[in-house]
Amino acid sequence: MQTTPDPLPGLPAPIASYFTHETTDPAAVARCFTDDALVVDERHEHRGRAAIEAWNAAAHNKYTFTTQLLAAEPDGARTTVRAKVMGNFPGSPIELRFRFTLADGLITRLEIAP
């Protein structure tokens, strides 16, 4: 599991860190988020750092995947990252939109959807 090195200059630090660690270190992923952050993925909500760490660890245990960052669209506190995700999951490869909301240097919300 790996993420392509950041080809997107200017990506906010917590988002860059999220993609750096998303396939290798669930604890580091969780540290990118506020204590009460929310992740919405596959219509499931994961609230708080412990739940986010567990969600990321479960993804590692279930799938092997690679994320290729394609584009970033900043809009104030929100940044949408378009990425191609490839791996051993149904529907691979798929292009996803990662919609991040930031506050005080951390991610407060992440929604992942096609």
LINUR-V884630 format. One record per residue. D_CENTER is the distance of its C-alpha to the mean C-alpha in whole Angstrom. Layout:
# LINUR-V884630
d_center=D_CENTER
d_center=D_CENTER
This chain:
# LINUR-V884630
d_center=13
d_center=12
d_center=10
d_center=13
d_center=14
d_center=13
d_center=16
d_center=15
d_center=17
d_center=17
d_center=13
d_center=13
d_center=13
d_center=10
d_center=7
d_center=9
d_center=9
d_center=6
d_center=6
d_center=9
d_center=9
d_center=6
d_center=10
d_center=12
d_center=12
d_center=11
d_center=13
d_center=12
d_center=8
d_center=10
d_center=12
d_center=10
d_center=10
d_center=14
d_center=16
d_center=16
d_center=13
d_center=12
d_center=9
d_center=10
d_center=10
d_center=13
d_center=15
d_center=14
d_center=14
d_center=13
d_center=14
d_center=15
d_center=13
d_center=15
d_center=14
d_center=10
d_center=12
d_center=14
d_center=11
d_center=9
d_center=13
d_center=14
d_center=11
d_center=13
d_center=16
d_center=16
d_center=15
d_center=15
d_center=13
d_center=12
d_center=10
d_center=12
d_center=11
d_center=14
d_center=14
d_center=13
d_center=15
d_center=15
d_center=17
d_center=18
d_center=16
d_center=13
d_center=12
d_center=11
d_center=9
d_center=11
d_center=10
d_center=12
d_center=11
d_center=14
d_center=15
d_center=18
d_center=17
d_center=19
d_center=18
d_center=17
d_center=16
d_center=14
d_center=13
d_center=10
d_center=9
d_center=6
d_center=9
d_center=8
d_center=11
d_center=13
d_center=16
d_center=18
d_center=15
d_center=13
d_center=10
d_center=12
d_center=10
d_center=7
d_center=8
d_center=8
d_center=11
d_center=13
